[in-house]
Amino acid sequence: MYHKFLHDASLYEFLLFIDTDLARTARAGGCRCGGRLHSARYRRKPRGGPGEVDPEAEIRASFCCAVEGCRKRATPVSVRFLGRRVYWGAVVVLGTAMVHGVSPRRATQLRQLLGVSARTLERWRRWWRESFIETSLWRSMGGRFVPPLDLGALPASLLERFCPGSGDLRSKLIATLRFLTPLTTSSSGNGAGTLLGR
């Protein structure tokens, strides 16, 4: 079921809509120096999603301060991209959740469907178990989950905690991606550059 969901172009169009709103808010806030922000968008080529996706969905919003002498770049948070990594954020979250507790045969099928190597899937699993729980996001927010999440089952346990009682995977995924947004840019100061292995 997850793999069909990940290849639904309408999901990525909706995530683009959310990111457009996040970018608009970031731009309206201006630079830390008080200057205006100019658009400095750039193209990404994310992997693992549908073959046909709106080309706009592959554009990463980014801004540059207009003040000479400042010119700092500000990249807003995103629900589509997890830092600078090459796979869509939805693929990283759901791909890792699907690998947890599945048979080796099912894991092989998953790799074929998403185009993710076994080494990459293992690197993602390791990141959730070891590095994610050390992020400032998790340190500040992890204790708010009652009862506590099963850290060994991340990100599946995180997905299940959002929209409880709902079988709506789309809502759970979007809520999870929104939760992760502080980790999606180095502009937020959360060390997104080391977020996930490719």
C-alpha positions in Angstrom: 0.0 0.0 0.0 2.8 2.5 0.9 4.6 2.1 -2.4 1.4 3.0 -4.4 0.9 6.0 -2.2 4.5 7.2 -2.7 4.0 7.1 -6.5 0.8 9.2 -6.4 1.7 12.6 -8.0 -1.1 14.3 -6.2 0.7 13.8 -2.9 3.7 15.7 -4.2 1.5 18.5 -5.6 -0.1 18.9 -2.1 3.4 18.9 -0.5 4.4 21.7 -3.0 1.3 23.7 -1.9 2.4 23.4 1.7 6.0 24.4 0.9 4.8 27.4 -1.1 3.0 28.7 1.9 6.0 28.0 4.2 8.3 29.9 1.7 5.9 32.8 1.5 5.9 33.1 5.3 9.7 32.9 5.5 10.1 35.6 2.8 7.6 37.9 4.5 9.8 37.7 7.7 12.8 39.2 5.9 16.4 38.7 6.7 17.8 38.8 10.2 19.5 42.0 9.3 16.2 43.6 8.4 16.7 43.4 4.6 14.3 42.2 2.0 14.7 38.6 0.7 15.1 38.0 -3.1 14.2 34.7 -4.6 17.2 32.3 -5.2 15.3 29.1 -6.0 17.1 26.1 -7.4 16.2 22.8 -9.0 16.5 19.5 -7.2 16.2 16.1 -8.7 14.7 14.0 -5.9 14.5 10.3 -6.3 12.0 7.6 -5.3 8.8 9.3 -6.2 6.5 9.2 -9.2 7.9 9.2 -12.7 5.7 12.1 -13.7 5.6 15.0 -11.2 5.0 18.7 -11.8 8.4 20.3 -12.5 7.6 23.0 -10.0 7.6 20.3 -7.3 11.4 19.8 -7.9 12.2 23.5 -7.2 13.6 24.2 -3.8 12.6 27.6 -2.4 15.5 29.7 -1.2 16.1 33.4 -0.7 19.1 35.8 -0.6 19.2 39.0 1.4 19.1 42.1 -0.8 21.3 44.2 1.5 24.8 44.6 0.1 27.3 43.4 2.7 24.8 40.9 4.1 23.6 38.8 1.2 22.9 35.9 3.5 21.0 32.9 2.1 17.8 31.8 3.9 16.3 28.5 2.9 12.8 27.9 4.4 11.8 24.7 6.0 10.2 22.1 3.7 7.8 19.1 3.8 9.2 17.8 0.5 12.9 17.7 1.1 14.9 16.5 4.0 17.9 18.7 4.0 20.2 18.2 1.0 19.6 14.5 0.5 18.6 13.1 -2.9 15.3 11.3 -2.0 12.0 12.9 -1.4 11.2 13.3 2.3 8.1 11.1 2.0 10.2 8.3 0.6 12.7 8.5 3.4 10.0 8.4 6.1 7.7 5.7 4.5 10.6 3.7 3.0 12.3 3.4 6.4 8.9 2.7 8.1 8.2 -0.1 5.7 11.6 -1.8 6.2 11.1 -2.1 9.9 9.9 -5.5 10.7 9.6 -6.8 7.2 11.0 -10.0 5.7 14.2 -9.8 3.6 12.1 -10.7 0.5 9.8 -7.8 1.2 12.7 -5.5 1.8 14.1 -6.5 -1.7 10.8 -5.7 -3.3 10.7 -2.4 -1.5 14.2 -1.5 -2.8 13.1 -2.4 -6.3 9.9 -0.3 -6.1 11.6 2.9 -4.7 15.0 2.6 -6.3 16.7 2.7 -2.9 19.7 0.5 -2.2 20.0 -1.8 0.8 22.9 0.3 2.1 20.8 3.5 1.9 17.8 1.9 3.7 20.1 0.7 6.4 21.7 4.1 6.7 18.3 5.7 7.1 17.3 3.1 9.8 20.5 3.8 11.6 19.9 7.5 11.5 16.4 7.2 13.0 17.7 5.0 15.8 20.9 6.9 16.6 21.1 10.4 15.2 17.5 11.5 15.1 17.1 11.0 18.8 20.1 13.3 19.4 18.7 16.2 17.3 17.6 19.4 19.1 14.1 18.8 17.6 13.8 15.4 19.3 15.4 16.6 22.6 12.9 19.4 22.8 9.8 17.5 21.5 10.4 13.8 22.2 9.2 14.0 25.8 5.9 15.4 24.8 4.7 12.0 23.4 2.7 10.2 26.0 3.1 7.3 26.2 6.7 7.5 24.9 7.4 6.4 21.3 9.1 3.1 20.6 12.5 4.5 19.5 13.4 1.2 17.9 10.4 1.4 15.6 11.0 5.0 14.3 9.7 6.4 12.1 6.8 4.0 12.0 6.0 4.7 15.7 6.1 8.5 14.9 3.7 8.1 11.9 1.3 6.1 14.0 1.2 8.8 16.8 -0.1 11.5 14.4 -3.8 11.4 13.6 -4.5 8.6 16.0 -7.4 6.3 15.2 -7.3 7.3 11.6 -6.3 4.9 8.9 -5.5 7.9 6.7 -1.9 7.4 5.8 -1.7 10.7 3.9 -2.7 12.7 7.0 -0.2 10.8 9.1 2.6 11.3 6.6 1.9 15.0 6.2 1.8 15.5 10.0 5.1 13.7 10.4 6.7 15.7 7.6 5.5 18.9 9.3 7.0 17.7 12.6 10.3 17.2 10.9 10.5 20.6 9.2 13.0 22.1 11.6 15.5 19.5 10.4 15.1 20.3 6.7 17.4 23.4 6.4 20.6 24.5 7.9 19.0 28.0 8.1 17.2 26.8 11.1 20.4 26.0 12.9 19.6 22.3 13.4 22.5 20.8 11.4 20.5 19.6 8.5 23.7 19.2 6.5 24.3 16.0 8.4 20.6 14.9 8.4 20.6 11.7 6.4 22.8 9.5 4.3 22.0 9.7 0.6 
